[in-house]
Amino acid sequence: METFLAVLLMLALIAASNIVNRFIPFVPIPLIQIGLGIIAALVPTGIHMEFEPELFFILFIAPLLYNDGRRTPRDELWNLRAPILLLALGLVFVTVFAAGYAIHWMIPSIPLAAAFALAAILSPTDAVAVSSLAGRVHLPKSIHRILEGESLMNDASGLVAFKFAIAAMVTGVFSLPKATLSFIMIAAGGLLLGAALSFLLIRLSIFIRRFGMEDVTMHVLLQILTPFIIYLVSEEMGVSGILAVVAGGIVYAIEKDRAASPQYKLQLVSASTWSVLLFILNGMVFLILGVSVPDVARVIIVDESMNNFMVAAYVLAITLLLLVLRFLWVYAYSLFESRRLRTDKAPLKAQLITSISGVRGAVTLAGAFSIPLVLGDGSPFPERDLIIALAAGVILVWLVLASIFLPILAGKEEIAAEAPDSKSTELAARSVVIDAGMAMLRSLAAENPGSSTQPALLEFTDKIDRLCAPKTENDIAAEKFRKLGVQARLDGLEAERAALRQMVEAGSIATPVAARMEQILDHTESLLCRRLDTQIKFSFTEIQRLFSGLFSGRLDGEEGRKAVQNAESARQAKIAMCQAAVSAVSGGISDENRAAAQRVIDKYERLESRLAQGEGWSKDGIIDDEKLELKLKAIQEQRDTVQQMYQEGAINLKIAGRLRRFVDQLETSIWED
């Protein structure tokens, strides 16, 4: 029960951290979550848990890195392979040796092998922290990709180096040739085994589908289990589970791109499920970091042999040392590349961004907690508590530094990048967004040739062509005609709502069906006018509907079920609503709006004719328009694409806002019909 309550509290804190971030957006969510974790641990009856590194790696790191592997663009990673490998391998080993000797010199009580272990566990950058910061400040695209690729690879190199340093400390034996060969075997084996397991699991899913088992829930569950299976099997085989899940994610992305007919229903459910799962896991990682900090700090404060100010000084010195090493490595690579390719050296600002973005995170703390308590001879591991405290301190200090300086550096970069090419960038991004919706409809049309998908695709294409068409002199008149039509449509919707409420009061239609019909009216009106007063009106309408449902007594189960099944009464109600709308629009006709109003009247009369013939009606009292549903699914796919491009740093906040307005306009034009 205690564990359940702790998990429940942490889930609540994850939600609270995002609410807090809305009021203090200049503070990144990871820092807010760490702060909330510290507060939760300090409360007398708060969260207290033992940090288990192995459980942490499989429960959090494995699915997060698997997702990064399947989302990171492979072609961009390949083009940037040189800087990624130099950072993920070269810089890690340089950091181990240089920082290891420096830590031993600065703190002689930490043996050299233990100092190497601390330097090794401080060398990997954290993929989760990098993604969180990059999503907030929108780093330049090339730097973002380099950091993503580095964080995917250097976990393995850092952990392997850490493993050998700990082994040398515990046993007193170390062999460089053996360690080098072991690293190659562990890394290569992890990549190969992860790719093979992912391929086999994908084949299993396809094999199951061939037997007619198309249950989306089961296939999504198999996707979620994939990173855990890959990690457990790889670790059991003695290879890198971290690199295995990254390779598994990349193979999944390759197979998804190669699929002849993408399963869009599966993709939509999968994307939604992974979105919730990743939201929780990301938040949990930083909350657990925060919960662990008080226990680490308490050991240092209580220990009288340690000077608290000296420990803080050590943390700052080690952080500065790692920053300088990273900057010098990035600077040297930039200088070498500029001379080799005879091009200009990368700007100093880009080098500083790359250096500061190398934040440490969960992998570092998990590795530090995995340090054994005793050596091979049974004696305590020297300065274990101090090493854990130093690792936790470096994580916090680096996160704070990155939160302060990255927005300053990257913000100016973003403004500079926006000026000359913002229009071309926006047009290219708009094409990607448009293609996302079109691709979804084309795939659905291929899967169901006899359905309404093909007409929906043609109508959707026509709407996009009209929205993207170059502006002409007739646009002013067309816009005026559209506004007059929207106003006539709003008058019709108001008349429909009044007629519906009269029928509810008269008892000719049950409240559950009427409530569902009024929701559609509200949604249509909100899309047509998008004003604050409309939103306020809808809010009061929802409150009024809630209380009327609570006290009217018409939502009883049996009566509600009968009302839902009574399609005939709902169909007759909609016919009456159409007639009321036609009367209202006809009564408001003037010389100025005659053509626009007549167009709206014609649409209502066509709908009334369909209903009179019993066509296009579902049992819950809603127009059963399959084409409309398909077009709205395409709209949602476009919104998801905009959000994904924004999170990946492909577009900035201004372009994302303009693209969202474009999608809103497209949806409005669909509902106008």
C-alpha positions in Angstrom: 0.0 0.0 0.0 2.9 2.4 0.8 4.4 1.8 -2.6 1.1 2.4 -4.3 0.6 5.7 -2.5 4.1 6.8 -3.3 3.5 6.1 -7.0 0.2 7.8 -6.9 1.8 10.9 -5.3 4.5 11.0 -7.9 2.0 10.8 -10.7 0.2 13.8 -9.1 3.5 15.6 -8.9 4.2 15.1 -12.6 0.9 16.7 -13.4 1.6 19.5 -10.9 5.0 20.2 -12.4 3.5 21.0 -15.8 0.9 23.3 -14.2 3.7 25.1 -12.3 5.7 25.4 -15.5 2.8 27.4 -17.0 3.3 30.1 -14.4 7.1 30.0 -14.5 8.0 29.0 -18.0 11.6 30.2 -17.7 12.3 27.3 -15.3 12.6 24.0 -17.2 10.2 21.2 -16.2 13.1 18.8 -15.2 14.3 21.3 -12.5 10.7 21.8 -11.3 10.2 18.0 -11.0 13.5 17.6 -9.1 12.4 20.4 -6.8 9.1 18.8 -6.2 10.8 15.4 -5.6 13.1 17.1 -3.0 10.0 18.6 -1.2 8.2 15.3 -1.3 11.1 13.5 0.3 11.6 16.2 3.0 8.0 16.1 4.2 7.9 13.8 7.3 5.3 11.5 5.8 6.5 12.0 2.2 8.2 9.7 -0.3 11.0 7.5 0.9 12.3 4.7 -1.4 15.4 2.7 -2.0 17.1 3.5 -5.3 17.6 0.2 -7.2 19.9 0.9 -10.3 19.0 -2.3 -12.2 15.2 -1.7 -11.8 15.7 2.0 -12.8 17.5 1.1 -16.0 15.0 -1.4 -17.2 11.9 0.4 -16.1 12.8 3.9 -17.2 15.9 4.1 -19.4 15.1 1.1 -21.7 11.7 2.4 -23.0 12.9 6.0 -23.1 16.0 5.2 -25.2 14.0 2.8 -27.4 11.6 5.6 -28.2 14.5 8.0 -29.0 15.9 5.4 -31.3 12.7 5.0 -33.2 12.0 8.7 -33.5 15.5 10.1 -34.3 16.0 10.6 -38.1 18.4 8.0 -39.3 19.7 9.9 -42.3 20.6 12.9 -40.2 22.4 10.7 -37.7 24.4 9.1 -40.4 25.4 12.4 -41.9 26.6 13.5 -38.5 28.2 10.2 -37.6 31.7 11.7 -37.2 31.0 14.3 -34.5 28.5 11.9 -32.8 31.1 9.1 -32.5 33.8 11.4 -31.4 31.7 12.8 -28.6 30.2 9.4 -27.7 33.4 7.5 -27.7 36.5 9.8 -27.9 35.3 12.4 -25.4 34.1 9.7 -23.0 37.5 8.1 -22.7 39.3 11.4 -22.6 37.0 12.5 -19.8 37.6 9.2 -17.9 41.4 9.6 -17.9 41.7 13.4 -17.6 38.9 13.9 -15.1 39.9 10.8 -13.2 43.4 11.9 -12.6 42.2 15.4 -11.7 39.6 14.1 -9.2 42.3 11.9 -7.5 44.7 14.9 -7.4 42.0 17.2 -5.9 40.6 14.6 -3.5 43.4 12.2 -2.5 41.1 10.2 -0.3 39.4 8.8 -3.4 41.7 6.1 -4.9 42.7 6.5 -8.6 40.5 3.6 -9.7 37.5 5.0 -7.8 38.2 8.4 -9.4 38.2 6.8 -12.8 34.8 5.2 -11.9 33.4 8.6 -10.9 34.7 10.2 -14.1 33.3 7.4 -16.2 29.8 7.7 -14.7 29.9 11.5 -15.1 30.9 11.2 -18.8 27.5 10.2 -20.4 25.1 12.9 -21.3 21.4 12.2 -20.5 19.0 11.6 -23.4 16.0 12.5 -21.3 17.5 15.7 -20.0 18.8 16.7 -23.5 15.3 16.2 -25.0 13.6 18.2 -22.2 16.0 21.1 -22.6 16.0 21.0 -26.4 12.2 21.0 -26.5 12.2 24.1 -24.4 14.8 26.3 -26.0 14.8 24.9 -29.5 18.5 24.3 -30.2 19.7 24.7 -33.8 18.8 21.5 -35.7 22.3 20.2 -36.4 23.3 20.6 -32.7 20.1 19.0 -31.6 20.7 15.9 -33.7 24.4 15.7 -32.6 23.3 15.8 -28.9 20.6 13.2 -29.5 23.0 10.8 -31.3 25.6 11.4 -28.6 23.3 10.7 -25.7 22.0 7.5 -27.4 25.6 6.1 -27.8 27.7 7.4 -24.9 25.6 5.7 -22.2 27.1 2.4 -23.3 30.7 3.7 -23.5 30.5 5.4 -20.1 28.9 2.5 -18.3 31.4 0.0 -19.8 34.3 2.3 -18.6 32.6 2.6 -15.2 32.2 -1.2 -15.0 35.9 -1.8 -15.6 37.0 0.9 -13.2 34.8 -0.6 -10.5 36.2 -4.1 -11.2 39.7 -2.7 -11.0 38.9 -1.1 -7.7 37.2 -4.2 -6.2 39.7 -6.8 -7.4 42.8 -4.6 -7.9 43.4 -6.1 -11.4 43.1 -4.2 -14.7 44.1 -5.1 -18.3 43.7 -2.4 -21.0 43.8 -4.9 -24.0 41.2 -7.1 -22.3 39.0 -4.0 -21.5 39.2 -2.7 -25.1 38.2 -6.1 -26.6 35.4 -6.5 -24.0 34.1 -3.0 -24.9 34.0 -3.8 -28.6 32.2 -7.1 -27.9 29.7 -5.6 -25.5 28.9 -2.7 -27.8 28.7 -4.6 -31.1 26.9 -7.5 -29.5 24.3 -5.1 -28.1 23.7 -3.4 -31.4 23.4 -6.7 -33.3 21.2 -8.5 -30.7 18.9 -5.5 -30.3 18.4 -5.2 -34.0 17.8 -9.0 -34.4 15.3 -9.1 -31.5 13.4 -6.1 -32.7 13.1 -7.6 -36.2 11.9 -10.9 -34.8 9.2 -9.2 -32.6 8.0 -7.1 -35.6 7.8 -10.3 -37.7 5.8 -11.9 -34.8 3.3 -9.0 -35.0 2.9 -9.4 -38.7 2.6 -13.2 -38.3 -0.2 -12.7 -35.8 -2.0 -10.2 -38.1 -2.0 -12.8 -40.9 -4.2 -15.0 -38.8 -6.8 -12.2 -38.7 -5.9 -11.1 -35.2 -6.1 -7.3 -35.9 -6.8 -6.3 -32.3 -5.0 -2.9 -31.9 -4.7 -3.2 -28.2 -2.8 -6.5 -28.4 -0.3 -5.1 -31.0 0.2 -1.9 -29.0 0.9 -4.0 -25.9 3.5 -6.0 -27.9 5.2 -2.7 -28.9 5.4 -1.6 -25.3 6.9 -4.9 -24.2 9.5 -4.8 -26.9 12.1 -2.5 -25.1 11.8 -4.5 -21.9 12.3 -7.9 -23.7 15.3 -6.5 -25.7 17.0 -5.1 -22.6 16.5 -8.2 -20.4 17.6 -10.6 -23.1 20.7 -8.5 -24.0 21.8 -8.1 -20.4 21.3 -11.8 -19.8 23.5 -12.5 -22.8 26.3 -10.2 -21.4 26.0 -7.4 -24.0 24.9 -3.7 -23.7 21.2 -3.6 -23.1 21.2 0.2 -23.6 22.7 0.0 -27.1 20.4 -3.0 -27.8 17.2 -1.0 -27.2 18.5 1.9 -29.3 19.2 -0.4 -32.2 15.8 -2.0 -31.6 14.1 1.4 -31.9 15.9 2.2 -35.1 15.0 -1.2 -36.7 11.3 -0.5 -35.7 11.4 2.8 -37.5 13.0 1.2 -40.6 10.3 -1.5 -40.7 7.6 1.1 -40.2 8.9 3.1 -43.2 9.1 0.0 -45.4 5.5 -1.1 -44.6 3.5 -1.2 -47.8 0.3 -0.3 -46.1 0.7 1.6 -42.8 -1.9 0.6 -40.2 -3.1 4.1 -39.3 -5.5 3.0 -36.6 -2.7 1.1 -35.0 -0.4 4.0 -35.4 -2.9 6.5 -33.8 -3.5 4.3 -30.8 0.2 3.5 -30.5 1.2 7.2 -30.7 -1.4 8.1 -28.0 -0.3 5.3 -25.7 3.4 6.0 -26.1 2.7 9.7 -25.5 1.1 9.1 -22.1 3.8 6.5 -21.2 6.7 8.7 -22.1 5.1 11.7 -20.3 4.9 9.6 -17.1 8.4 8.0 -17.5 10.1 11.3 -18.2 8.6 12.9 -15.2 9.3 9.9 -13.0 13.0 10.0 -13.9 13.5 13.5 -12.5 11.2 13.1 -9.6 13.2 10.1 -8.5 16.4 12.2 -8.9 14.8 14.8 -6.6 13.6 12.2 -4.0 17.2 10.8 -3.9 18.9 14.1 -3.3 17.9 14.6 0.4 19.2 11.1 1.4 22.5 11.8 -0.4 22.9 15.3 1.2 21.9 14.0 4.6 24.8 11.5 4.6 27.3 14.3 3.8 25.9 16.7 6.3 25.8 14.2 9.1 29.4 13.0 8.4 31.6 15.2 10.5 34.7 14.1 8.6 33.4 16.0 5.5 33.5 19.7 5.2 30.2 20.7 3.5 31.7 23.8 1.9 34.6 21.8 0.5 32.1 19.2 -1.0 30.2 22.1 -2.7 33.5 23.4 -4.0 34.4 20.0 -5.3 31.1 19.8 -7.1 31.7 23.2 -8.8 35.3 22.4 -9.7 34.3 19.0 -11.3 31.5 20.6 -13.2 33.8 23.3 -14.5 36.4 20.7 -15.4 33.9 18.6 -17.4 32.6 21.8 -19.2 36.1 22.9 -20.2 37.0 19.4 -21.4 33.9 19.2 -23.5 34.4 22.7 -24.9 38.0 22.0 -25.8 37.0 18.7 -27.5 34.3 20.4 -29.5 36.6 23.3 -30.4 39.4 21.0 -31.6 37.0 19.0 -33.8 35.6 22.2 -35.3 39.1 23.4 -36.0 40.1 20.1 -37.6 37.0 19.9 -39.8 37.4 23.5 -41.0 41.0 22.8 -42.1 40.1 19.5 -43.7 37.2 20.8 -45.6 38.7 24.3 -46.1 35.6 25.9 -44.7 34.9 28.4 -42.0 35.1 27.2 -38.4 31.8 26.7 -36.5 30.8 29.9 -34.7 31.9 30.1 -31.1 28.2 30.4 -30.0 27.4 27.0 -31.6 30.4 25.4 -29.8 29.3 26.9 -26.4 25.7 25.6 -27.0 27.1 22.1 -27.8 29.3 22.2 -24.7 26.6 23.4 -22.2 24.0 21.1 -23.6 25.9 18.0 -22.4 23.8 17.8 -19.2 24.1 14.8 -16.9 21.1 13.0 -15.5 19.5 9.8 -14.5 22.1 7.4 -15.9 24.9 9.1 -13.9 23.0 8.9 -10.6 21.9 5.3 -11.3 25.5 4.3 -12.0 26.7 6.0 -8.8 24.1 4.2 -6.7 25.3 0.9 -8.2 28.8 1.2 -6.6 29.3 -1.8 -4.3 29.3 -1.3 -0.6 32.4 -3.4 0.0 35.6 -4.4 -1.8 36.8 -7.9 -2.6 38.5 -8.2 0.8 35.4 -7.2 2.7 36.5 -3.6 3.5 34.1 -0.7 2.8 34.3 0.9 -0.6 36.4 4.1 -0.1 34.4 7.4 -0.1 31.3 5.8 -1.6 28.9 8.4 -0.1 31.1 11.2 -1.2 31.2 9.9 -4.8 27.4 9.6 -4.9 27.1 13.2 -3.5 29.5 14.5 -6.1 27.6 12.8 -8.9 24.3 14.2 -7.7 25.8 17.7 -7.2 27.2 17.8 -10.8 23.8 16.8 -12.2 22.0 19.6 -10.4 24.6 22.3 -11.1 24.8 21.4 -14.8 21.0 21.4 -15.1 20.9 24.9 -13.5 23.7 26.2 -15.7 22.1 24.8 -18.9 18.7 26.3 -17.8 20.2 29.7 -17.4 22.6 30.0 -20.4 21.0 27.8 -23.1 17.9 30.1 -23.5 20.3 33.1 -23.8 22.5 31.5 -26.4 19.9 29.5 -28.4 17.4 32.3 -28.3 19.6 34.6 -30.2 20.5 31.9 -32.6 16.8 31.2 -33.3 16.1 34.9 -34.0 19.0 35.1 -36.4 17.9 31.9 -38.1 14.4 33.1 -38.6 15.0 36.3 -40.4 16.2 35.3 -43.9 14.6 31.8 -44.4 11.5 31.9 -42.2 9.2 32.0 -45.1 10.8 29.1 -46.9 11.0 27.1 -43.7 7.4 27.7 -43.0 6.4 26.7 -46.5 8.5 23.5 -46.3 7.0 22.7 -42.9 3.5 23.4 -44.2 4.1 20.9 -47.0 5.1 18.2 -44.4 1.9 18.9 -42.4 -0.3 18.8 -45.5 1.4 15.5 -46.7 0.8 13.9 -43.2 -3.0 14.3 -43.5 -3.0 13.3 -47.2 -0.8 10.2 -46.6 -3.1 9.0 -43.9 -6.2 9.3 -46.1 -4.4 7.6 -49.0 -3.4 4.7 -46.8 -7.0 4.3 -45.5 -8.2 4.4 -49.1 -5.8 1.6 -50.1 -6.9 -0.5 -47.1 -10.7 0.0 -47.8 -11.2 0.6 -51.5 -15.0 0.6 -51.3 -15.3 3.0 -48.4 -15.9 6.8 -48.3 -12.1 7.4 -48.0 -11.5 8.2 -51.7 -14.3 10.9 -51.8 -13.0 12.3 -48.5 -9.5 12.5 -49.9 -10.7 14.4 -53.0 -12.7 16.8 -50.9 -9.8 17.2 -48.4 -7.4 18.0 -51.3 -9.8 20.5 -52.8 -10.1 22.3 -49.4 -6.3 22.5 -49.1 -5.9 23.8 -52.7 -8.4 26.5 -52.0 -6.7 27.5 -48.8 -3.3 27.6 -50.3 -4.3 29.3 -53.6 -2.6 32.6 -54.3 -4.6 35.6 -53.3 -6.3 37.6 -56.1 -8.4 40.7 -56.4 -11.6 38.7 -56.0 -10.4 37.5 -52.5 -11.9 40.5 -50.8 -15.4 39.8 -52.2 -14.9 36.0 -51.5 -14.0 36.7 -47.9 -17.0 39.0 -47.5 -19.2 36.3 -49.0 -17.7 33.7 -46.6 -18.3 35.9 -43.5 -21.9 36.5 -44.6 -22.3 32.7 -45.0 -20.8 32.1 -41.5 -23.1 34.6 -39.9 -26.1 32.9 -41.6 -24.9 29.5 -40.4 -24.5 30.9 -36.9 -28.1 32.1 -37.0 -29.2 28.6 -38.1 -27.2 27.0 -35.3 -28.9 29.2 -32.7 -32.3 28.3 -34.1 -31.4 24.6 -34.0 -30.3 25.0 -30.4 -33.5 26.8 -29.4 -35.7 24.2 -31.2 -33.8 21.3 -29.5 -34.3 22.8 -26.0 -38.0 23.3 -26.6 -38.2 19.6 -27.5 -36.3 18.6 -24.4 -38.7 20.7 -22.3 -41.7 19.2 -24.0 -40.3 15.7 -23.4 -40.3 14.7 -27.1 -36.6 13.8 -26.9 -34.6 12.4 -24.0 -31.8 14.4 -22.3 -28.9 12.1 -23.1 -29.6 12.2 -26.9 -30.2 16.0 -26.8 -27.0 16.6 -24.8 -25.0 14.8 -27.4 -26.6 16.7 -30.3 -26.0 20.0 -28.5 -22.3 19.2 -28.1 -22.0 18.9 -31.9 -23.8 22.3 -32.3 -21.4 23.9 -29.7 -18.3 22.4 -31.4 -19.4 23.6 -34.8 -20.1 27.1 -33.5 -16.8 27.3 -31.8 -15.0 26.5 -35.0 -17.0 29.0 -37.0 -16.4 32.0 -34.7 -13.5 31.3 -32.3 -14.1 34.2 -30.0 -13.6 34.5 -26.2 -17.3 35.4 -25.7 -18.2 32.2 -27.5 -15.9 30.1 -25.3 -17.3 31.7 -22.2 -20.8 31.0 -23.4 -19.9 27.4 -24.0 -18.5 27.1 -20.5 -21.7 28.4 -18.9 -23.7 26.1 -21.2 -21.7 23.1 -20.1 -22.2 24.0 -16.4 -25.9 24.5 -17.0 -26.1 21.2 -18.8 -24.3 19.4 -15.9 -26.7 20.7 -13.2 -29.8 20.2 -15.3 -28.6 16.6 -15.8 -28.0 16.1 -12.1 -31.4 17.4 -11.0 -33.7 16.6 -13.9 -33.7 12.8 -13.2 -33.7 12.1 -16.9 -30.3 10.3 -17.0 -31.5 7.1 -15.4 -29.8 4.1 -16.9 -32.9 2.4 -18.4 -34.4 5.5 -19.8 -31.0 6.6 -21.1 -30.5 3.3 -22.9 -34.0 3.5 -24.4 -33.4 7.1 -25.6 -30.1 6.1 -27.3 -31.8 3.2 -29.0 -34.7 5.4 -30.2 -33.2 6.6 -33.4 -36.5 7.6 -34.9 -37.3 10.3 -32.3 -33.8 11.7 -32.6 -34.1 11.8 -36.4 -37.4 13.6 -36.2 -35.9 16.1 -33.8 -33.1 16.8 -36.2 -35.6 17.3 -39.1 -37.4 19.8 -36.9 -34.1 21.6 -36.0 -33.3 21.9 -39.8 -36.7 23.4 -40.4 -36.3 25.9 -37.6 -32.8 26.8 -39.0 -34.2 27.4 -42.5 -36.9 29.7 -41.0 -34.4 31.6 -39.0 -32.0 32.1 -41.9 -34.8 33.0 -44.3 -36.1 35.6 -41.9 -32.7 37.3 -41.9 -32.2 37.5 -45.7 -31.3 40.9 -47.0 -30.1 42.2 -50.4 -26.5 42.0 -49.0 -26.5 38.4 -47.8 -29.1 36.9 -50.1 -26.7 34.6 -52.0 -24.7 33.5 -48.9 -27.9 32.8 -46.9 -29.5 30.9 -49.8 -26.4 28.6 -49.9 -26.9 27.8 -46.2 -30.6 27.2 -46.7 -29.8 24.8 -49.6 -27.4 22.8 -47.3 -30.1 22.5 -44.6 -32.7 21.4 -47.1 -30.4 18.7 -48.5 -29.7 17.5 -45.0 -33.4 17.4 -44.2 -34.1 15.4 -47.4 -31.4 12.9 -46.4 -32.9 12.5 -42.9 -36.5 12.2 -44.3 -35.3 9.2 -46.4 -33.6 7.7 -43.3 -30.0 8.1 -44.5 -26.9 9.1 -42.6 -28.2 8.7 -39.1 -26.7 6.9 -36.1 -28.4 5.7 -33.0 -27.0 8.2 -30.6 -28.6 11.1 -32.5 -25.6 12.2 -34.6 -25.3 12.6 -38.3 -23.3 9.5 -39.4 -21.0 11.2 -41.9 -18.1 8.9 -42.5 -16.3 11.4 -44.8 -16.4 14.1 -42.1 -15.0 11.6 -39.6 -12.1 10.7 -42.0 -11.3 14.3 -42.7 -11.2 15.2 -39.0 -8.8 12.3 -38.4 -6.6 13.7 -41.1 -6.8 17.1 -39.3 -5.7 15.5 -36.0 -2.8 13.8 -37.8 -1.7 17.2 -39.1 -1.8 18.7 -35.6 0.3 15.8 -34.3 2.8 16.4 -37.0 3.1 20.1 -36.1 3.7 19.2 -32.4 6.3 16.6 -33.3 8.2 19.0 -35.6 8.1 21.6 -32.8 9.4 19.2 -30.2 12.2 18.0 -32.5 13.4 21.5 -33.1 12.6 21.5 -36.8 10.4 24.6 -36.4 10.3 27.4 -33.9 7.4 28.6 -31.8 6.3 31.3 -34.2 6.2 28.9 -37.2 4.4 26.3 -35.1 1.8 28.9 -34.2 1.2 29.8 -37.8 0.9 26.2 -38.9 -1.6 25.5 -36.1 -3.7 28.5 -37.4 -3.4 27.0 -40.9 -4.8 23.7 -39.7 -7.5 25.5 -37.7 -8.6 27.3 -40.9 -8.7 24.0 -42.8 -10.8 22.4 -40.1 -13.1 25.5 -40.0 -13.6 25.2 -43.8 -14.5 21.5 -43.4 -17.1 22.3 -40.8 -18.6 25.1 -42.8 -19.8 22.6 -45.3 
